[in-house]
Amino acid sequence: MNKEKAKNQKSKRRVVRTRAKICGTSERPRLTVKRTLLHIYAQIIDDTSGRTLAAASDMDLEKKDLSGKKKSEVAAMVGTLVADRAKAKGIESVVFDRRDRKYHGRIKVLADNARQAGLKF
C-alpha cells in the first residue's frame, strides 16, 4: 500500500510542477491530455474563467470506428476530433499540457494530429 501511495504522490507532484509553468487564457487556452490504460481524453480549458471550451475522448467516437485499431490510432482520431471542435468554437492556438506524462507515444500522436488538423501550439 505504501508503494502505491508514494507513486500517486509522485504523479501529483509532476502534475503540479507542469501546471506551475502553464496557464491557459481566453486568447490561448490550455489543451490538457489525460491518458489511462484504456482511454484517452483531451480538453481545452480557459483557466481565467475556469471553463472547459471543448472536449473529446475515445468514448465520443463510434464503436465501429475503433474496432481493430491500435491505441495510438485512436489517440490520433481524438486529436483530430478535439482540434475540429476547437476550430468550430473559434480557437486556433493553445498551450499544450501533458500533465505528468512524457511527450511520447499516444500523447505525442494526439498532439501531432491536433496540429495537422489546424491547432497551433
Short mmCIF file of the C-alpha atoms (twelve columns), coordinates in Angstrom:
data_MODEL
# 
_entry.id   MODEL 
# 
loop_
_atom_site.group_PDB 
_atom_site.id 
_atom_site.type_symbol 
_atom_site.label_atom_id 
_atom_site.label_alt_id 
_atom_site.label_comp_id 
_atom_site.label_asym_id 
_atom_site.label_seq_id 
_atom_site.Cartn_x 
_atom_site.Cartn_y 
_atom_site.Cartn_z 
_atom_site.pdbx_PDB_model_num 
ATOM 1   C CA . MET A 1   0.000   0.000  0.000   1 
ATOM 2   C CA . ASN A 2   2.815   2.414  0.767   1 
ATOM 3   C CA . LYS A 3   4.335   1.938  -2.699  1 
ATOM 4   C CA . GLU A 4   1.039   2.799  -4.361  1 
ATOM 5   C CA . LYS A 5   0.590   5.864  -2.183  1 
ATOM 6   C CA . ALA A 6   4.124   7.077  -2.946  1 
ATOM 7   C CA . LYS A 7   3.543   6.531  -6.666  1 
ATOM 8   C CA . ASN A 8   0.369   8.636  -6.582  1 
ATOM 9   C CA . GLN A 9   2.121   11.401 -4.652  1 
ATOM 10  C CA . LYS A 10  4.963   11.496 -7.199  1 
ATOM 11  C CA . SER A 11  2.425   11.717 -10.020 1 
ATOM 12  C CA . LYS A 12  0.594   14.596 -8.309  1 
ATOM 13  C CA . ARG A 13  3.881   16.448 -7.793  1 
ATOM 14  C CA . ARG A 14  4.703   16.126 -11.503 1 
ATOM 15  C CA . VAL A 15  1.259   17.494 -12.416 1 
ATOM 16  C CA . VAL A 16  1.698   20.471 -10.080 1 
ATOM 17  C CA . ARG A 17  5.190   21.146 -11.435 1 
ATOM 18  C CA . THR A 18  3.915   21.126 -15.017 1 
ATOM 19  C CA . ARG A 19  0.900   23.309 -14.204 1 
ATOM 20  C CA . ALA A 20  3.087   25.893 -12.463 1 
ATOM 21  C CA . LYS A 21  4.594   26.713 -15.853 1 
ATOM 22  C CA . ILE A 22  1.404   26.518 -17.944 1 
ATOM 23  C CA . CYS A 23  -1.702  28.692 -17.780 1 
ATOM 24  C CA . GLY A 24  -4.498  28.892 -20.329 1 
ATOM 25  C CA . THR A 25  -6.038  32.256 -21.135 1 
ATOM 26  C CA . SER A 26  -9.068  33.182 -23.187 1 
ATOM 27  C CA . GLU A 27  -6.807  34.067 -26.147 1 
ATOM 28  C CA . ARG A 28  -4.717  30.915 -25.791 1 
ATOM 29  C CA . PRO A 29  -6.458  28.202 -23.745 1 
ATOM 30  C CA . ARG A 30  -4.803  25.073 -22.365 1 
ATOM 31  C CA . LEU A 31  -5.098  21.724 -24.154 1 
ATOM 32  C CA . THR A 32  -4.754  19.063 -21.483 1 
ATOM 33  C CA . VAL A 33  -4.456  15.358 -22.205 1 
ATOM 34  C CA . LYS A 34  -5.253  12.556 -19.771 1 
ATOM 35  C CA . ARG A 35  -4.251  9.027  -20.626 1 
ATOM 36  C CA . THR A 36  -5.304  5.838  -18.885 1 
ATOM 37  C CA . LEU A 37  -4.612  2.251  -19.811 1 
ATOM 38  C CA . LEU A 38  -7.843  2.006  -21.806 1 
ATOM 39  C CA . HIS A 39  -8.876  5.541  -22.727 1 
ATOM 40  C CA . ILE A 40  -7.521  8.945  -23.736 1 
ATOM 41  C CA . TYR A 41  -9.185  12.292 -23.026 1 
ATOM 42  C CA . ALA A 42  -8.455  15.809 -24.289 1 
ATOM 43  C CA . GLN A 43  -9.907  19.081 -23.026 1 
ATOM 44  C CA . ILE A 44  -9.400  22.706 -23.990 1 
ATOM 45  C CA . ILE A 45  -9.690  24.820 -20.843 1 
ATOM 46  C CA . ASP A 46  -9.774  28.568 -20.208 1 
ATOM 47  C CA . ASP A 47  -8.104  28.894 -16.786 1 
ATOM 48  C CA . THR A 48  -9.102  32.523 -16.252 1 
ATOM 49  C CA . SER A 49  -12.814 31.685 -16.276 1 
ATOM 50  C CA . GLY A 50  -12.404 28.027 -15.242 1 
ATOM 51  C CA . ARG A 51  -14.463 26.702 -18.142 1 
ATOM 52  C CA . THR A 52  -13.976 23.786 -20.492 1 
ATOM 53  C CA . LEU A 53  -14.335 25.136 -24.020 1 
ATOM 54  C CA . ALA A 54  -14.060 21.873 -25.968 1 
ATOM 55  C CA . ALA A 55  -13.501 18.230 -25.103 1 
ATOM 56  C CA . ALA A 56  -13.051 14.910 -26.849 1 
ATOM 57  C CA . SER A 57  -12.287 11.353 -25.875 1 
ATOM 58  C CA . ASP A 58  -12.192 7.939  -27.447 1 
ATOM 59  C CA . MET A 59  -15.644 7.306  -25.961 1 
ATOM 60  C CA . ASP A 60  -17.041 10.037 -28.253 1 
ATOM 61  C CA . LEU A 61  -16.003 8.040  -31.300 1 
ATOM 62  C CA . GLU A 62  -18.209 5.396  -32.874 1 
ATOM 63  C CA . LYS A 63  -17.575 1.849  -31.667 1 
ATOM 64  C CA . LYS A 64  -17.380 0.647  -35.271 1 
ATOM 65  C CA . ASP A 65  -14.518 3.088  -35.928 1 
ATOM 66  C CA . LEU A 66  -12.495 1.728  -33.003 1 
ATOM 67  C CA . SER A 67  -12.710 -1.992 -33.718 1 
ATOM 68  C CA . GLY A 68  -9.306  -3.380 -34.621 1 
ATOM 69  C CA . LYS A 69  -7.494  -0.062 -34.084 1 
ATOM 70  C CA . LYS A 70  -4.339  0.361  -32.053 1 
ATOM 71  C CA . LYS A 71  -4.344  2.753  -29.106 1 
ATOM 72  C CA . SER A 72  -2.105  5.202  -30.967 1 
ATOM 73  C CA . GLU A 73  -4.507  5.245  -33.920 1 
ATOM 74  C CA . VAL A 74  -7.388  6.008  -31.556 1 
ATOM 75  C CA . ALA A 75  -5.319  8.811  -29.979 1 
ATOM 76  C CA . ALA A 76  -4.775  10.250 -33.457 1 
ATOM 77  C CA . MET A 77  -8.530  10.263 -34.053 1 
ATOM 78  C CA . VAL A 78  -9.127  12.008 -30.706 1 
ATOM 79  C CA . GLY A 79  -6.512  14.657 -31.572 1 
ATOM 80  C CA . THR A 80  -8.258  15.410 -34.830 1 
ATOM 81  C CA . LEU A 81  -11.666 15.461 -33.132 1 
ATOM 82  C CA . VAL A 82  -10.617 17.904 -30.389 1 
ATOM 83  C CA . ALA A 83  -8.991  20.171 -32.975 1 
ATOM 84  C CA . ASP A 84  -12.139 20.173 -35.097 1 
ATOM 85  C CA . ARG A 85  -14.290 21.028 -32.089 1 
ATOM 86  C CA . ALA A 86  -11.898 23.811 -31.095 1 
ATOM 87  C CA . LYS A 87  -11.886 25.280 -34.615 1 
ATOM 88  C CA . ALA A 88  -15.700 25.237 -34.573 1 
ATOM 89  C CA . LYS A 89  -15.591 27.398 -31.413 1 
ATOM 90  C CA . GLY A 90  -13.054 29.791 -32.964 1 
ATOM 91  C CA . ILE A 91  -9.981  28.547 -31.063 1 
ATOM 92  C CA . GLU A 92  -6.856  28.474 -33.202 1 
ATOM 93  C CA . SER A 93  -3.941  28.418 -30.769 1 
ATOM 94  C CA . VAL A 94  -3.492  26.552 -27.489 1 
ATOM 95  C CA . VAL A 95  -0.919  25.773 -24.805 1 
ATOM 96  C CA . PHE A 96  -0.209  22.044 -24.527 1 
ATOM 97  C CA . ASP A 97  -0.415  20.438 -21.071 1 
ATOM 98  C CA . ARG A 98  0.854   16.867 -20.935 1 
ATOM 99  C CA . ARG A 99  0.201   16.585 -17.170 1 
ATOM 100 C CA . ASP A 100 2.541   14.017 -15.595 1 
ATOM 101 C CA . ARG A 101 3.276   12.110 -18.807 1 
ATOM 102 C CA . LYS A 102 6.279   12.250 -21.092 1 
ATOM 103 C CA . TYR A 103 5.816   13.722 -24.557 1 
ATOM 104 C CA . HIS A 104 5.945   10.460 -26.483 1 
ATOM 105 C CA . GLY A 105 3.673   7.642  -27.536 1 
ATOM 106 C CA . ARG A 106 -0.050  8.338  -27.545 1 
ATOM 107 C CA . ILE A 107 0.417   11.830 -26.086 1 
ATOM 108 C CA . LYS A 108 2.702   12.822 -28.970 1 
ATOM 109 C CA . VAL A 109 0.422   11.241 -31.578 1 
ATOM 110 C CA . LEU A 110 -2.577  13.161 -30.236 1 
ATOM 111 C CA . ALA A 111 -0.639  16.447 -30.262 1 
ATOM 112 C CA . ASP A 112 0.704   15.886 -33.780 1 
ATOM 113 C CA . ASN A 113 -2.746  15.158 -35.179 1 
ATOM 114 C CA . ALA A 114 -4.229  18.178 -33.424 1 
ATOM 115 C CA . ARG A 115 -1.523  20.282 -35.117 1 
ATOM 116 C CA . GLN A 116 -2.259  18.715 -38.504 1 
ATOM 117 C CA . ALA A 117 -5.959  19.488 -38.020 1 
ATOM 118 C CA . GLY A 118 -5.114  23.174 -37.593 1 
ATOM 119 C CA . LEU A 119 -4.375  23.926 -33.941 1 
ATOM 120 C CA . LYS A 120 -1.249  25.951 -33.206 1 
ATOM 121 C CA . PHE A 121 0.840   25.082 -30.147 1 
# 
